[in-house]
């Protein structure tokens, strides 16, 4: 019961901190504020400000790309489903050792079999390549957006609030 309370508190905390920073799509995709930065210094300032200002939106971009990466890699989807489903099935249906013929099957032996089958399957699904694709695609999208969108008028007041 205490674990459920911790999970709900964590979800509430996540909702308050990250999801409250999501800007409206009209603001995030405001084509009127797009311009090329004049130099590297201005691009760096824009990236610094916009990554903080649009952090919730960028989190959604990364989440959408992660879902896309998993869906478009069927072997990765199957191997993750196999491992997660195996853990759930072992915890639900085999909490106690059971007798099968002459052998006693324990949770430990079921987990060992799950790992012996699931980890090579997961490795074959190339999760590392998927991870690096996700990092690269997210970085390109986020840095491009952050450097090309001019900060709004509120960015001038952000410096004043930081010093106060």
C-alpha positions in Angstrom: 0.0 0.0 0.0 2.9 2.3 0.8 4.4 1.7 -2.6 1.2 2.7 -4.3 1.2 6.0 -2.3 4.8 6.7 -3.4 3.9 6.0 -7.1 0.9 8.4 -7.0 3.0 11.0 -5.3 5.7 10.6 -7.9 3.1 11.0 -10.7 1.6 14.1 -9.1 5.1 15.6 -8.7 5.9 14.8 -12.3 2.6 16.4 -13.4 3.3 19.5 -11.4 6.9 20.0 -12.5 7.2 18.8 -16.1 3.7 18.8 -17.6 2.9 22.3 -16.2 5.8 23.7 -18.4 4.2 22.5 -21.7 3.5 25.5 -23.9 0.6 25.6 -26.3 1.1 24.3 -29.8 0.4 27.8 -31.2 3.3 29.2 -29.2 5.6 26.3 -29.8 5.0 26.4 -33.6 4.9 30.2 -34.0 6.3 30.7 -37.5 6.3 34.5 -37.0 9.2 34.2 -34.5 11.5 32.0 -36.7 14.7 33.6 -37.8 18.2 32.6 -38.5 20.6 33.5 -35.7 23.2 36.1 -36.7 26.1 34.3 -35.1 27.1 31.5 -32.8 26.7 33.6 -29.6 23.1 34.4 -30.4 22.3 30.8 -31.3 23.8 29.7 -28.0 21.7 32.3 -26.1 18.6 31.2 -27.9 19.3 27.5 -27.2 20.0 28.3 -23.5 16.7 30.2 -23.1 14.5 28.0 -25.3 15.5 24.7 -23.8 14.4 25.9 -20.4 11.3 27.7 -21.7 10.1 24.8 -23.9 11.4 21.9 -21.7 8.0 20.3 -21.4 7.4 20.4 -25.2 10.9 19.0 -25.8 10.1 16.2 -23.4 7.0 15.4 -25.4 9.1 15.4 -28.6 11.5 12.9 -27.1 8.6 10.7 -25.8 7.0 10.7 -29.3 10.3 9.8 -31.0 10.8 7.0 -28.4 7.3 5.6 -29.1 8.0 5.8 -32.9 11.3 4.1 -32.5 9.8 1.2 -30.5 6.8 0.8 -32.8 8.9 0.8 -36.0 11.3 -1.9 -34.6 9.0 -4.9 -34.2 11.7 -7.1 -32.8 12.4 -4.6 -30.1 8.7 -4.4 -29.3 8.4 -8.2 -29.1 11.5 -8.5 -26.9 10.4 -5.8 -24.5 6.9 -7.3 -24.4 8.4 -10.8 -23.8 10.6 -9.5 -20.9 8.0 -7.3 -19.2 5.3 -9.9 -19.7 7.6 -12.6 -18.4 8.3 -10.7 -15.3 4.6 -10.0 -14.7 3.6 -13.6 -15.4 6.3 -15.0 -13.1 5.4 -12.6 -10.3 1.7 -13.3 -10.6 1.5 -17.1 -11.4 4.6 -18.5 -9.8 5.3 -16.9 -6.4 5.8 -20.4 -4.8 8.0 -23.3 -6.0 5.9 -25.9 -7.9 6.4 -29.5 -8.7 6.5 -30.4 -12.4 7.1 -34.2 -12.8 10.3 -34.9 -10.9 11.6 -31.3 -11.0 10.9 -28.4 -8.6 10.5 -25.2 -10.5 11.3 -22.1 -8.5 11.0 -18.4 -9.3 14.8 -18.2 -9.6 14.9 -20.8 -12.4 12.0 -19.1 -14.2 13.8 -15.8 -14.1 17.0 -17.5 -15.3 15.1 -19.0 -18.3 13.5 -15.6 -19.0 17.0 -13.9 -19.0 18.6 -16.7 -21.1 15.9 -16.3 -23.8 15.0 -12.6 -23.4 18.4 -10.9 -23.2 19.8 -12.4 -26.5 16.5 -11.5 -28.1 16.8 -8.0 -26.8 20.4 -7.7 -27.9 19.4 -8.9 -31.4 16.8 -6.2 -31.5 19.6 -3.6 -31.3 18.4 -1.3 -28.5 21.7 0.5 -28.4 21.3 1.6 -32.0 17.7 2.7 -31.3 18.9 4.6 -28.2 21.6 6.5 -30.3 19.1 7.2 -33.0 16.7 8.6 -30.4 19.5 10.8 -28.9 20.6 12.0 -32.4 17.1 12.7 -33.7 16.0 14.4 -30.5 19.2 16.5 -30.5 18.8 17.7 -34.1 15.1 18.5 -33.7 15.5 20.3 -30.3 18.7 22.2 -31.1 17.3 23.3 -34.5 14.0 24.5 -33.0 15.7 26.2 -30.0 18.2 28.0 -32.2 15.8 29.3 -34.8 12.9 30.5 -32.6 13.4 34.0 -31.2 12.8 34.2 -27.5 9.6 36.2 -26.7 9.5 39.5 -24.8 9.3 37.6 -21.5 12.9 36.5 -22.0 14.0 40.1 -21.3 12.2 39.9 -17.9 13.6 36.5 -17.1 17.1 38.1 -16.5 15.6 40.7 -14.2 13.8 38.0 -12.1 17.0 35.9 -11.8 18.9 38.8 -10.3 16.2 39.7 -7.8 
